[in-house]
Amino acid sequence: MSSPLVLLDSASLYFRSYYALPDSMTAPDGTPVNAVRGFVDTIARVITERGAARLVACLDADWRPEFRVKALPSYKAHRVAENAADGSEEVPDTLTPQIPIILDVLDAAGICTGEAAGYEADDVIGALAHHEKKSRVEVVTGDRDMFQVVRFEPTPVHVVYVGRGWNKAEVLGPEELATKYSLPVENAGSAYADMSVLRGDPSDGLPGVAGIGEKTAAKLITEFGSLDAVLKAVTDPMDRKLTTKARNALIAAEDYLAVAPVVVRTALDAPVVLDRSDEVPRVPADPERLRELTQRWGLGSSVPRLVNAMERRS
């Protein structure tokens, strides 16, 4: 099997590392580096275990894009830091200083990063996966929102979901996703996005349609084929498949349903910019700087593990 293009949902992964590892992991000056070490270890593991020959650490240029907030003001509103005039995200005090260190390590190691001005990492992942025509794609994430990118062709796209930890990682393609959520296999990715619109997601400020939970949402999408078809049925006097309860719920949520798809679906046309080639290098781009960063921040065995994975990659 050919080596995949691996797309990392960076913020999802370094947040997970931050909460999974003790903050007693510190640099000589006392700065916590648990998120840095966990994220670097994750990259090493991905290169080794997933056989990544190409890899992009996808970044949030804007964690709460204006086009999504304009469509749905509640989008991630509960995550805005208190008294933040710039609308910045509430991030733990001991995680914030670790993010620049992560970026410095990626740069010195020569690991490609990708972002798009005005868009989230989700959009970067969606756009890169959508436009990939050469390699199979694996998306490593702890966020179920990314399930929508799975596909069969022109190149397969799978999600390596680490929401319950790496040792319990699930690899989901269209067949696995269809089975897990009772969705149509032929368009499982887009069907998942449509189901998410109906179901909603409180963690992202998406109210969903009142009275329609995950099972009912999946049943509707499977029965009608798409969200658009469900909404057409609402106003079709000849339709007999929608129950009165479901029709009334969808009518009541008309305003939400008019804007939610643009919020939930990844922006496949996001103008992604990569900072370098996405090929995983066999040697660090700047070995001396990488050694200095390792020593300065007390990154222990994490960086040597990454370098070793790069040298030995397939």
ChimeraX commands (.cxc) that place a marker at each C-alpha (Angstrom):
marker #1 position 0.00,0.00,0.00 radius 0.5
marker #1 position 1.34,3.43,-0.91 radius 0.5
marker #1 position 2.40,5.87,1.81 radius 0.5
marker #1 position -0.34,8.34,2.77 radius 0.5
marker #1 position -0.53,12.08,2.95 radius 0.5
marker #1 position -1.22,12.66,6.65 radius 0.5
marker #1 position -3.07,15.80,7.73 radius 0.5
marker #1 position -2.79,16.69,11.41 radius 0.5
marker #1 position -5.55,18.61,13.15 radius 0.5
marker #1 position -2.88,20.41,15.15 radius 0.5
marker #1 position -4.92,22.31,17.74 radius 0.5
marker #1 position -7.05,19.27,18.46 radius 0.5
marker #1 position -3.92,17.20,19.03 radius 0.5
marker #1 position -1.92,19.63,21.15 radius 0.5
marker #1 position -4.99,20.38,23.30 radius 0.5
marker #1 position -5.33,16.64,23.88 radius 0.5
marker #1 position -1.64,16.39,24.77 radius 0.5
marker #1 position -1.98,19.29,27.19 radius 0.5
marker #1 position -4.79,17.59,29.11 radius 0.5
marker #1 position -3.35,14.07,28.86 radius 0.5
marker #1 position 0.15,14.79,30.18 radius 0.5
marker #1 position 1.12,16.30,33.56 radius 0.5
marker #1 position 2.09,19.95,33.76 radius 0.5
marker #1 position 5.07,18.82,35.81 radius 0.5
marker #1 position 6.78,18.40,32.42 radius 0.5
marker #1 position 8.61,21.71,32.37 radius 0.5
marker #1 position 11.54,23.48,30.75 radius 0.5
marker #1 position 14.57,24.46,32.87 radius 0.5
marker #1 position 12.97,27.88,33.40 radius 0.5
marker #1 position 9.75,26.30,34.68 radius 0.5
marker #1 position 7.65,26.77,31.51 radius 0.5
marker #1 position 5.28,23.81,31.07 radius 0.5
marker #1 position 6.04,21.81,27.92 radius 0.5
marker #1 position 3.56,18.93,28.25 radius 0.5
marker #1 position 1.63,19.97,25.12 radius 0.5
marker #1 position 4.87,20.43,23.16 radius 0.5
marker #1 position 6.23,17.02,24.08 radius 0.5
marker #1 position 2.93,15.26,23.55 radius 0.5
marker #1 position 2.43,16.85,20.14 radius 0.5
marker #1 position 5.98,16.10,18.99 radius 0.5
marker #1 position 5.59,12.50,20.19 radius 0.5
marker #1 position 2.34,12.27,18.22 radius 0.5
marker #1 position 4.08,13.35,15.01 radius 0.5
marker #1 position 6.82,10.77,15.56 radius 0.5
marker #1 position 4.21,8.10,16.11 radius 0.5
marker #1 position 2.26,9.11,13.02 radius 0.5
marker #1 position 5.36,8.95,10.84 radius 0.5
marker #1 position 6.32,5.55,12.24 radius 0.5
marker #1 position 2.95,3.81,12.64 radius 0.5
marker #1 position 0.99,5.35,9.78 radius 0.5
marker #1 position 3.92,5.32,7.35 radius 0.5
marker #1 position 3.59,9.00,6.50 radius 0.5
marker #1 position 5.83,10.11,3.64 radius 0.5
marker #1 position 3.96,13.41,3.31 radius 0.5
marker #1 position 2.58,15.31,6.29 radius 0.5
marker #1 position 0.99,18.70,6.97 radius 0.5
marker #1 position 0.39,20.14,10.43 radius 0.5
marker #1 position -2.81,22.08,9.76 radius 0.5
marker #1 position -3.27,25.30,11.73 radius 0.5
marker #1 position -6.07,27.68,12.68 radius 0.5
marker #1 position -5.43,31.06,11.06 radius 0.5
marker #1 position -8.80,32.05,12.55 radius 0.5
marker #1 position -10.38,29.77,15.16 radius 0.5
marker #1 position -13.80,31.47,14.76 radius 0.5
marker #1 position -14.04,32.70,11.15 radius 0.5
marker #1 position -16.13,35.75,10.40 radius 0.5
marker #1 position -18.15,34.02,7.69 radius 0.5
marker #1 position -19.31,31.38,10.17 radius 0.5
marker #1 position -20.07,33.88,12.94 radius 0.5
marker #1 position -21.98,36.06,10.48 radius 0.5
marker #1 position -24.10,33.06,9.51 radius 0.5
marker #1 position -24.60,31.86,13.09 radius 0.5
marker #1 position -23.56,34.27,15.88 radius 0.5
marker #1 position -23.69,31.50,18.50 radius 0.5
marker #1 position -20.87,29.64,16.75 radius 0.5
marker #1 position -18.22,28.97,19.43 radius 0.5
marker #1 position -19.43,32.10,21.27 radius 0.5
marker #1 position -19.09,30.38,24.65 radius 0.5
marker #1 position -15.39,29.83,24.02 radius 0.5
marker #1 position -14.47,33.50,23.59 radius 0.5
marker #1 position -12.17,34.56,26.40 radius 0.5
marker #1 position -13.79,36.83,28.98 radius 0.5
marker #1 position -13.01,40.51,28.35 radius 0.5
marker #1 position -11.23,39.61,25.09 radius 0.5
marker #1 position -11.69,42.66,22.89 radius 0.5
marker #1 position -10.22,40.81,19.92 radius 0.5
marker #1 position -12.53,37.81,20.33 radius 0.5
marker #1 position -9.65,35.45,21.06 radius 0.5
marker #1 position -10.29,31.93,22.28 radius 0.5
marker #1 position -10.13,31.05,25.95 radius 0.5
marker #1 position -6.98,28.95,26.26 radius 0.5
marker #1 position -5.41,27.70,29.52 radius 0.5
marker #1 position -2.71,30.08,30.72 radius 0.5
marker #1 position -0.07,27.36,30.70 radius 0.5
marker #1 position -0.92,26.21,27.15 radius 0.5
marker #1 position -0.68,29.60,25.44 radius 0.5
marker #1 position 3.12,29.97,25.75 radius 0.5
marker #1 position 3.62,26.44,24.42 radius 0.5
marker #1 position 2.10,27.11,21.00 radius 0.5
marker #1 position 5.02,29.26,19.71 radius 0.5
marker #1 position 7.43,26.56,20.93 radius 0.5
marker #1 position 5.52,23.94,18.93 radius 0.5
marker #1 position 5.75,26.11,15.82 radius 0.5
marker #1 position 9.47,26.70,16.36 radius 0.5
marker #1 position 10.11,22.96,16.67 radius 0.5
marker #1 position 8.10,22.20,13.52 radius 0.5
marker #1 position 10.05,24.86,11.62 radius 0.5
marker #1 position 13.46,23.65,12.75 radius 0.5
marker #1 position 12.54,20.03,12.10 radius 0.5
marker #1 position 11.30,20.90,8.61 radius 0.5
marker #1 position 7.74,19.65,9.16 radius 0.5
marker #1 position 5.29,21.34,6.80 radius 0.5
marker #1 position 2.54,23.56,8.22 radius 0.5
marker #1 position -0.55,24.74,6.37 radius 0.5
marker #1 position -3.09,27.47,7.03 radius 0.5
marker #1 position -5.56,29.69,5.21 radius 0.5
marker #1 position -6.20,33.32,6.18 radius 0.5
marker #1 position -9.67,33.67,7.66 radius 0.5
marker #1 position -10.23,29.91,8.01 radius 0.5
marker #1 position -9.92,27.12,10.57 radius 0.5
marker #1 position -7.68,24.08,10.46 radius 0.5
marker #1 position -10.83,22.08,9.62 radius 0.5
marker #1 position -11.05,24.01,6.36 radius 0.5
marker #1 position -7.35,23.49,5.63 radius 0.5
marker #1 position -7.83,19.74,6.11 radius 0.5
marker #1 position -11.01,19.69,4.05 radius 0.5
marker #1 position -9.44,21.62,1.17 radius 0.5
marker #1 position -6.20,19.62,1.09 radius 0.5
marker #1 position -8.06,16.31,1.24 radius 0.5
marker #1 position -10.53,17.43,-1.42 radius 0.5
marker #1 position -7.84,18.47,-3.87 radius 0.5
marker #1 position -5.49,15.51,-3.33 radius 0.5
marker #1 position -5.36,13.40,-6.48 radius 0.5
marker #1 position -2.16,11.39,-5.94 radius 0.5
marker #1 position -1.97,9.81,-2.48 radius 0.5
marker #1 position -4.44,8.28,-0.12 radius 0.5
marker #1 position -5.12,10.63,2.79 radius 0.5
marker #1 position -5.30,10.08,6.54 radius 0.5
marker #1 position -6.58,12.80,8.86 radius 0.5
marker #1 position -5.42,12.50,12.47 radius 0.5
marker #1 position -7.79,14.28,14.83 radius 0.5
marker #1 position -9.68,14.14,18.10 radius 0.5
marker #1 position -12.60,16.06,16.55 radius 0.5
marker #1 position -15.59,14.19,15.10 radius 0.5
marker #1 position -16.33,17.14,12.80 radius 0.5
marker #1 position -13.62,15.79,10.52 radius 0.5
marker #1 position -15.57,12.61,9.77 radius 0.5
marker #1 position -17.19,14.53,6.93 radius 0.5
marker #1 position -14.02,14.34,4.79 radius 0.5
marker #1 position -13.99,10.55,4.31 radius 0.5
marker #1 position -14.40,9.32,0.74 radius 0.5
marker #1 position -13.62,6.47,-1.65 radius 0.5
marker #1 position -12.31,8.39,-4.65 radius 0.5
marker #1 position -10.48,9.85,-6.50 radius 0.5
marker #1 position -8.11,8.89,-3.66 radius 0.5
marker #1 position -9.34,7.32,-0.41 radius 0.5
marker #1 position -9.63,9.55,2.65 radius 0.5
marker #1 position -9.76,8.03,6.13 radius 0.5
marker #1 position -9.86,9.60,9.58 radius 0.5
marker #1 position -7.68,8.32,12.40 radius 0.5
marker #1 position -9.83,9.37,15.35 radius 0.5
marker #1 position -7.89,9.67,18.62 radius 0.5
marker #1 position -10.69,11.14,20.72 radius 0.5
marker #1 position -10.27,8.34,23.26 radius 0.5
marker #1 position -6.48,8.30,23.09 radius 0.5
marker #1 position -3.98,6.89,20.63 radius 0.5
marker #1 position -4.19,3.35,22.02 radius 0.5
marker #1 position -7.91,3.33,21.27 radius 0.5
marker #1 position -7.63,5.08,17.91 radius 0.5
marker #1 position -10.31,4.28,15.33 radius 0.5
marker #1 position -9.57,4.33,11.61 radius 0.5
marker #1 position -12.74,5.35,9.80 radius 0.5
marker #1 position -13.42,5.34,6.09 radius 0.5
marker #1 position -16.82,5.54,4.39 radius 0.5
marker #1 position -17.75,1.95,5.28 radius 0.5
marker #1 position -16.81,2.27,8.95 radius 0.5
marker #1 position -18.52,5.65,9.25 radius 0.5
marker #1 position -21.69,4.36,7.58 radius 0.5
marker #1 position -21.80,1.40,9.96 radius 0.5
marker #1 position -21.08,3.48,13.06 radius 0.5
marker #1 position -23.83,6.05,12.40 radius 0.5
marker #1 position -26.25,4.11,10.14 radius 0.5
marker #1 position -25.54,6.39,7.18 radius 0.5
marker #1 position -25.49,5.64,3.43 radius 0.5
marker #1 position -22.05,4.31,2.53 radius 0.5
marker #1 position -21.88,5.87,-0.93 radius 0.5
marker #1 position -21.80,9.41,0.48 radius 0.5
marker #1 position -20.97,8.77,4.13 radius 0.5
marker #1 position -18.81,11.88,4.55 radius 0.5
marker #1 position -21.32,14.43,3.27 radius 0.5
marker #1 position -24.12,12.49,4.98 radius 0.5
marker #1 position -22.28,12.86,8.29 radius 0.5
marker #1 position -22.09,16.63,7.79 radius 0.5
marker #1 position -25.81,16.74,6.98 radius 0.5
marker #1 position -26.61,14.66,10.06 radius 0.5
marker #1 position -24.49,17.03,12.16 radius 0.5
marker #1 position -26.54,20.00,10.98 radius 0.5
marker #1 position -29.75,18.35,12.19 radius 0.5
marker #1 position -28.26,16.93,15.40 radius 0.5
marker #1 position -26.36,20.08,16.36 radius 0.5
marker #1 position -23.28,20.31,18.55 radius 0.5
marker #1 position -23.43,22.28,21.82 radius 0.5
marker #1 position -19.62,22.32,22.04 radius 0.5
marker #1 position -19.56,24.47,18.89 radius 0.5
marker #1 position -22.68,26.50,19.69 radius 0.5
marker #1 position -24.82,24.66,17.12 radius 0.5
marker #1 position -28.35,24.26,18.49 radius 0.5
marker #1 position -29.49,21.69,15.95 radius 0.5
marker #1 position -33.17,20.98,15.34 radius 0.5
marker #1 position -35.14,20.64,18.57 radius 0.5
marker #1 position -36.52,17.14,18.96 radius 0.5
marker #1 position -34.21,15.57,16.39 radius 0.5
marker #1 position -31.35,13.64,17.92 radius 0.5
marker #1 position -28.52,11.70,16.31 radius 0.5
marker #1 position -30.52,8.56,15.48 radius 0.5
marker #1 position -33.44,10.46,13.96 radius 0.5
marker #1 position -31.06,12.72,12.04 radius 0.5
marker #1 position -29.20,9.72,10.61 radius 0.5
marker #1 position -32.49,8.03,9.70 radius 0.5
marker #1 position -33.71,11.12,7.85 radius 0.5
marker #1 position -30.49,11.55,5.89 radius 0.5
marker #1 position -30.40,7.85,4.99 radius 0.5
marker #1 position -34.04,7.80,3.97 radius 0.5
marker #1 position -33.93,10.96,1.85 radius 0.5
marker #1 position -30.27,10.86,0.76 radius 0.5
marker #1 position -29.26,14.39,1.77 radius 0.5
marker #1 position -30.22,17.39,3.88 radius 0.5
marker #1 position -31.39,19.24,0.76 radius 0.5
marker #1 position -33.78,16.39,-0.04 radius 0.5
marker #1 position -35.11,16.42,3.54 radius 0.5
marker #1 position -35.78,20.15,3.34 radius 0.5
marker #1 position -37.53,19.81,-0.03 radius 0.5
marker #1 position -39.80,17.18,1.48 radius 0.5
marker #1 position -40.86,19.63,4.20 radius 0.5
marker #1 position -42.68,21.79,1.63 radius 0.5
marker #1 position -43.76,18.97,-0.68 radius 0.5
marker #1 position -47.51,18.40,-0.26 radius 0.5
marker #1 position -47.13,14.98,-1.84 radius 0.5
marker #1 position -44.49,13.74,0.61 radius 0.5
marker #1 position -45.68,11.00,2.94 radius 0.5
marker #1 position -42.36,9.90,4.43 radius 0.5
marker #1 position -41.83,12.75,6.90 radius 0.5
marker #1 position -43.73,12.37,10.14 radius 0.5
marker #1 position -45.80,15.33,11.30 radius 0.5
marker #1 position -43.52,15.72,14.32 radius 0.5
marker #1 position -40.37,15.85,12.19 radius 0.5
marker #1 position -41.95,18.22,9.65 radius 0.5
marker #1 position -43.05,20.63,12.38 radius 0.5
marker #1 position -39.61,20.51,14.00 radius 0.5
marker #1 position -37.91,21.28,10.68 radius 0.5
marker #1 position -40.30,24.13,9.95 radius 0.5
marker #1 position -39.64,25.63,13.39 radius 0.5
marker #1 position -35.88,25.47,12.72 radius 0.5
marker #1 position -36.14,27.04,9.24 radius 0.5
marker #1 position -33.89,30.01,10.00 radius 0.5
marker #1 position -31.20,27.83,11.58 radius 0.5
marker #1 position -31.28,25.32,8.71 radius 0.5
marker #1 position -30.81,28.10,6.18 radius 0.5
marker #1 position -27.39,29.00,7.59 radius 0.5
marker #1 position -26.10,25.93,9.43 radius 0.5
marker #1 position -24.64,24.07,6.43 radius 0.5
marker #1 position -22.05,26.79,5.74 radius 0.5
marker #1 position -21.04,26.61,9.41 radius 0.5
marker #1 position -20.78,22.83,9.60 radius 0.5
marker #1 position -19.23,21.97,6.24 radius 0.5
marker #1 position -15.54,22.52,5.61 radius 0.5
marker #1 position -14.69,25.21,3.09 radius 0.5
marker #1 position -13.23,23.20,0.22 radius 0.5
marker #1 position -12.10,26.38,-1.52 radius 0.5
marker #1 position -10.06,27.68,1.43 radius 0.5
marker #1 position -6.87,29.36,0.08 radius 0.5
marker #1 position -4.39,27.04,1.78 radius 0.5
marker #1 position -0.75,28.09,1.95 radius 0.5
marker #1 position 1.96,25.56,2.84 radius 0.5
marker #1 position 5.18,26.90,4.32 radius 0.5
marker #1 position 7.30,24.27,2.53 radius 0.5
marker #1 position 7.08,20.93,0.73 radius 0.5
marker #1 position 4.80,18.46,2.50 radius 0.5
marker #1 position 7.35,15.64,2.12 radius 0.5
marker #1 position 8.55,14.41,5.50 radius 0.5
marker #1 position 12.29,15.24,5.52 radius 0.5
marker #1 position 14.82,12.58,6.42 radius 0.5
marker #1 position 16.96,15.11,8.31 radius 0.5
marker #1 position 15.93,18.28,10.18 radius 0.5
marker #1 position 15.86,21.54,8.23 radius 0.5
marker #1 position 17.98,23.24,10.90 radius 0.5
marker #1 position 19.65,20.63,13.14 radius 0.5
marker #1 position 21.55,23.15,15.24 radius 0.5
marker #1 position 18.45,25.21,16.01 radius 0.5
marker #1 position 16.51,22.02,16.78 radius 0.5
marker #1 position 19.19,20.96,19.28 radius 0.5
marker #1 position 19.09,24.43,20.86 radius 0.5
marker #1 position 15.30,24.30,21.19 radius 0.5
marker #1 position 15.47,20.81,22.69 radius 0.5
marker #1 position 17.97,21.95,25.30 radius 0.5
marker #1 position 16.33,25.30,26.02 radius 0.5
marker #1 position 12.88,23.85,26.55 radius 0.5
marker #1 position 13.87,20.54,28.12 radius 0.5
marker #1 position 12.16,18.44,25.46 radius 0.5
marker #1 position 13.94,15.30,26.60 radius 0.5
marker #1 position 13.53,12.29,24.33 radius 0.5
marker #1 position 10.64,13.75,22.29 radius 0.5
marker #1 position 12.69,15.55,19.64 radius 0.5
marker #1 position 15.26,12.74,19.23 radius 0.5
marker #1 position 12.30,10.37,18.80 radius 0.5
marker #1 position 10.93,12.59,16.03 radius 0.5
marker #1 position 14.31,12.84,14.30 radius 0.5
marker #1 position 14.71,9.08,14.47 radius 0.5
marker #1 position 11.23,8.58,12.96 radius 0.5
marker #1 position 12.11,10.98,10.13 radius 0.5
marker #1 position 15.38,9.17,9.39 radius 0.5
marker #1 position 13.70,5.76,9.31 radius 0.5
marker #1 position 10.53,6.66,7.46 radius 0.5
marker #1 position 9.48,4.48,4.55 radius 0.5
marker link #1:1,2 radius 0.2
marker link #1:2,3 radius 0.2
marker link #1:3,4 radius 0.2
marker link #1:4,5 radius 0.2
marker link #1:5,6 radius 0.2
marker link #1:6,7 radius 0.2
marker link #1:7,8 radius 0.2
marker link #1:8,9 radius 0.2
marker link #1:9,10 radius 0.2
marker link #1:10,11 radius 0.2
marker link #1:11,12 radius 0.2
marker link #1:12,13 radius 0.2
marker link #1:13,14 radius 0.2
marker link #1:14,15 radius 0.2
marker link #1:15,16 radius 0.2
marker link #1:16,17 radius 0.2
marker link #1:17,18 radius 0.2
marker link #1:18,19 radius 0.2
marker link #1:19,20 radius 0.2
marker link #1:20,21 radius 0.2
marker link #1:21,22 radius 0.2
marker link #1:22,23 radius 0.2
marker link #1:23,24 radius 0.2
marker link #1:24,25 radius 0.2
marker link #1:25,26 radius 0.2
marker link #1:26,27 radius 0.2
marker link #1:27,28 radius 0.2
marker link #1:28,29 radius 0.2
marker link #1:29,30 radius 0.2
marker link #1:30,31 radius 0.2
marker link #1:31,32 radius 0.2
marker link #1:32,33 radius 0.2
marker link #1:33,34 radius 0.2
marker link #1:34,35 radius 0.2
marker link #1:35,36 radius 0.2
marker link #1:36,37 radius 0.2
marker link #1:37,38 radius 0.2
marker link #1:38,39 radius 0.2
marker link #1:39,40 radius 0.2
marker link #1:40,41 radius 0.2
marker link #1:41,42 radius 0.2
marker link #1:42,43 radius 0.2
marker link #1:43,44 radius 0.2
marker link #1:44,45 radius 0.2
marker link #1:45,46 radius 0.2
marker link #1:46,47 radius 0.2
marker link #1:47,48 radius 0.2
marker link #1:48,49 radius 0.2
marker link #1:49,50 radius 0.2
marker link #1:50,51 radius 0.2
marker link #1:51,52 radius 0.2
marker link #1:52,53 radius 0.2
marker link #1:53,54 radius 0.2
marker link #1:54,55 radius 0.2
marker link #1:55,56 radius 0.2
marker link #1:56,57 radius 0.2
marker link #1:57,58 radius 0.2
marker link #1:58,59 radius 0.2
marker link #1:59,60 radius 0.2
marker link #1:60,61 radius 0.2
marker link #1:61,62 radius 0.2
marker link #1:62,63 radius 0.2
marker link #1:63,64 radius 0.2
marker link #1:64,65 radius 0.2
marker link #1:65,66 radius 0.2
marker link #1:66,67 radius 0.2
marker link #1:67,68 radius 0.2
marker link #1:68,69 radius 0.2
marker link #1:69,70 radius 0.2
marker link #1:70,71 radius 0.2
marker link #1:71,72 radius 0.2
marker link #1:72,73 radius 0.2
marker link #1:73,74 radius 0.2
marker link #1:74,75 radius 0.2
marker link #1:75,76 radius 0.2
marker link #1:76,77 radius 0.2
marker link #1:77,78 radius 0.2
marker link #1:78,79 radius 0.2
marker link #1:79,80 radius 0.2
marker link #1:80,81 radius 0.2
marker link #1:81,82 radius 0.2
marker link #1:82,83 radius 0.2
marker link #1:83,84 radius 0.2
marker link #1:84,85 radius 0.2
marker link #1:85,86 radius 0.2
marker link #1:86,87 radius 0.2
marker link #1:87,88 radius 0.2
marker link #1:88,89 radius 0.2
marker link #1:89,90 radius 0.2
marker link #1:90,91 radius 0.2
marker link #1:91,92 radius 0.2
marker link #1:92,93 radius 0.2
marker link #1:93,94 radius 0.2
marker link #1:94,95 radius 0.2
marker link #1:95,96 radius 0.2
marker link #1:96,97 radius 0.2
marker link #1:97,98 radius 0.2
marker link #1:98,99 radius 0.2
marker link #1:99,100 radius 0.2
marker link #1:100,101 radius 0.2
marker link #1:101,102 radius 0.2
marker link #1:102,103 radius 0.2
marker link #1:103,104 radius 0.2
marker link #1:104,105 radius 0.2
marker link #1:105,106 radius 0.2
marker link #1:106,107 radius 0.2
marker link #1:107,108 radius 0.2
marker link #1:108,109 radius 0.2
marker link #1:109,110 radius 0.2
marker link #1:110,111 radius 0.2
marker link #1:111,112 radius 0.2
marker link #1:112,113 radius 0.2
marker link #1:113,114 radius 0.2
marker link #1:114,115 radius 0.2
marker link #1:115,116 radius 0.2
marker link #1:116,117 radius 0.2
marker link #1:117,118 radius 0.2
marker link #1:118,119 radius 0.2
marker link #1:119,120 radius 0.2
marker link #1:120,121 radius 0.2
marker link #1:121,122 radius 0.2
marker link #1:122,123 radius 0.2
marker link #1:123,124 radius 0.2
marker link #1:124,125 radius 0.2
marker link #1:125,126 radius 0.2
marker link #1:126,127 radius 0.2
marker link #1:127,128 radius 0.2
marker link #1:128,129 radius 0.2
marker link #1:129,130 radius 0.2
marker link #1:130,131 radius 0.2
marker link #1:131,132 radius 0.2
marker link #1:132,133 radius 0.2
marker link #1:133,134 radius 0.2
marker link #1:134,135 radius 0.2
marker link #1:135,136 radius 0.2
marker link #1:136,137 radius 0.2
marker link #1:137,138 radius 0.2
marker link #1:138,139 radius 0.2
marker link #1:139,140 radius 0.2
marker link #1:140,141 radius 0.2
marker link #1:141,142 radius 0.2
marker link #1:142,143 radius 0.2
marker link #1:143,144 radius 0.2
marker link #1:144,145 radius 0.2
marker link #1:145,146 radius 0.2
marker link #1:146,147 radius 0.2
marker link #1:147,148 radius 0.2
marker link #1:148,149 radius 0.2
marker link #1:149,150 radius 0.2
marker link #1:150,151 radius 0.2
marker link #1:151,152 radius 0.2
marker link #1:152,153 radius 0.2
marker link #1:153,154 radius 0.2
marker link #1:154,155 radius 0.2
marker link #1:155,156 radius 0.2
marker link #1:156,157 radius 0.2
marker link #1:157,158 radius 0.2
marker link #1:158,159 radius 0.2
marker link #1:159,160 radius 0.2
marker link #1:160,161 radius 0.2
marker link #1:161,162 radius 0.2
marker link #1:162,163 radius 0.2
marker link #1:163,164 radius 0.2
marker link #1:164,165 radius 0.2
marker link #1:165,166 radius 0.2
marker link #1:166,167 radius 0.2
marker link #1:167,168 radius 0.2
marker link #1:168,169 radius 0.2
marker link #1:169,170 radius 0.2
marker link #1:170,171 radius 0.2
marker link #1:171,172 radius 0.2
marker link #1:172,173 radius 0.2
marker link #1:173,174 radius 0.2
marker link #1:174,175 radius 0.2
marker link #1:175,176 radius 0.2
marker link #1:176,177 radius 0.2
marker link #1:177,178 radius 0.2
marker link #1:178,179 radius 0.2
marker link #1:179,180 radius 0.2
marker link #1:180,181 radius 0.2
marker link #1:181,182 radius 0.2
marker link #1:182,183 radius 0.2
marker link #1:183,184 radius 0.2
marker link #1:184,185 radius 0.2
marker link #1:185,186 radius 0.2
marker link #1:186,187 radius 0.2
marker link #1:187,188 radius 0.2
marker link #1:188,189 radius 0.2
marker link #1:189,190 radius 0.2
marker link #1:190,191 radius 0.2
marker link #1:191,192 radius 0.2
marker link #1:192,193 radius 0.2
marker link #1:193,194 radius 0.2
marker link #1:194,195 radius 0.2
marker link #1:195,196 radius 0.2
marker link #1:196,197 radius 0.2
marker link #1:197,198 radius 0.2
marker link #1:198,199 radius 0.2
marker link #1:199,200 radius 0.2
marker link #1:200,201 radius 0.2
marker link #1:201,202 radius 0.2
marker link #1:202,203 radius 0.2
marker link #1:203,204 radius 0.2
marker link #1:204,205 radius 0.2
marker link #1:205,206 radius 0.2
marker link #1:206,207 radius 0.2
marker link #1:207,208 radius 0.2
marker link #1:208,209 radius 0.2
marker link #1:209,210 radius 0.2
marker link #1:210,211 radius 0.2
marker link #1:211,212 radius 0.2
marker link #1:212,213 radius 0.2
marker link #1:213,214 radius 0.2
marker link #1:214,215 radius 0.2
marker link #1:215,216 radius 0.2
marker link #1:216,217 radius 0.2
marker link #1:217,218 radius 0.2
marker link #1:218,219 radius 0.2
marker link #1:219,220 radius 0.2
marker link #1:220,221 radius 0.2
marker link #1:221,222 radius 0.2
marker link #1:222,223 radius 0.2
marker link #1:223,224 radius 0.2
marker link #1:224,225 radius 0.2
marker link #1:225,226 radius 0.2
marker link #1:226,227 radius 0.2
marker link #1:227,228 radius 0.2
marker link #1:228,229 radius 0.2
marker link #1:229,230 radius 0.2
marker link #1:230,231 radius 0.2
marker link #1:231,232 radius 0.2
marker link #1:232,233 radius 0.2
marker link #1:233,234 radius 0.2
marker link #1:234,235 radius 0.2
marker link #1:235,236 radius 0.2
marker link #1:236,237 radius 0.2
marker link #1:237,238 radius 0.2
marker link #1:238,239 radius 0.2
marker link #1:239,240 radius 0.2
marker link #1:240,241 radius 0.2
marker link #1:241,242 radius 0.2
marker link #1:242,243 radius 0.2
marker link #1:243,244 radius 0.2
marker link #1:244,245 radius 0.2
marker link #1:245,246 radius 0.2
marker link #1:246,247 radius 0.2
marker link #1:247,248 radius 0.2
marker link #1:248,249 radius 0.2
marker link #1:249,250 radius 0.2
marker link #1:250,251 radius 0.2
marker link #1:251,252 radius 0.2
marker link #1:252,253 radius 0.2
marker link #1:253,254 radius 0.2
marker link #1:254,255 radius 0.2
marker link #1:255,256 radius 0.2
marker link #1:256,257 radius 0.2
marker link #1:257,258 radius 0.2
marker link #1:258,259 radius 0.2
marker link #1:259,260 radius 0.2
marker link #1:260,261 radius 0.2
marker link #1:261,262 radius 0.2
marker link #1:262,263 radius 0.2
marker link #1:263,264 radius 0.2
marker link #1:264,265 radius 0.2
marker link #1:265,266 radius 0.2
marker link #1:266,267 radius 0.2
marker link #1:267,268 radius 0.2
marker link #1:268,269 radius 0.2
marker link #1:269,270 radius 0.2
marker link #1:270,271 radius 0.2
marker link #1:271,272 radius 0.2
marker link #1:272,273 radius 0.2
marker link #1:273,274 radius 0.2
marker link #1:274,275 radius 0.2
marker link #1:275,276 radius 0.2
marker link #1:276,277 radius 0.2
marker link #1:277,278 radius 0.2
marker link #1:278,279 radius 0.2
marker link #1:279,280 radius 0.2
marker link #1:280,281 radius 0.2
marker link #1:281,282 radius 0.2
marker link #1:282,283 radius 0.2
marker link #1:283,284 radius 0.2
marker link #1:284,285 radius 0.2
marker link #1:285,286 radius 0.2
marker link #1:286,287 radius 0.2
marker link #1:287,288 radius 0.2
marker link #1:288,289 radius 0.2
marker link #1:289,290 radius 0.2
marker link #1:290,291 radius 0.2
marker link #1:291,292 radius 0.2
marker link #1:292,293 radius 0.2
marker link #1:293,294 radius 0.2
marker link #1:294,295 radius 0.2
marker link #1:295,296 radius 0.2
marker link #1:296,297 radius 0.2
marker link #1:297,298 radius 0.2
marker link #1:298,299 radius 0.2
marker link #1:299,300 radius 0.2
marker link #1:300,301 radius 0.2
marker link #1:301,302 radius 0.2
marker link #1:302,303 radius 0.2
marker link #1:303,304 radius 0.2
marker link #1:304,305 radius 0.2
marker link #1:305,306 radius 0.2
marker link #1:306,307 radius 0.2
marker link #1:307,308 radius 0.2
marker link #1:308,309 radius 0.2
marker link #1:309,310 radius 0.2
marker link #1:310,311 radius 0.2
marker link #1:311,312 radius 0.2
marker link #1:312,313 radius 0.2
marker link #1:313,314 radius 0.2
view
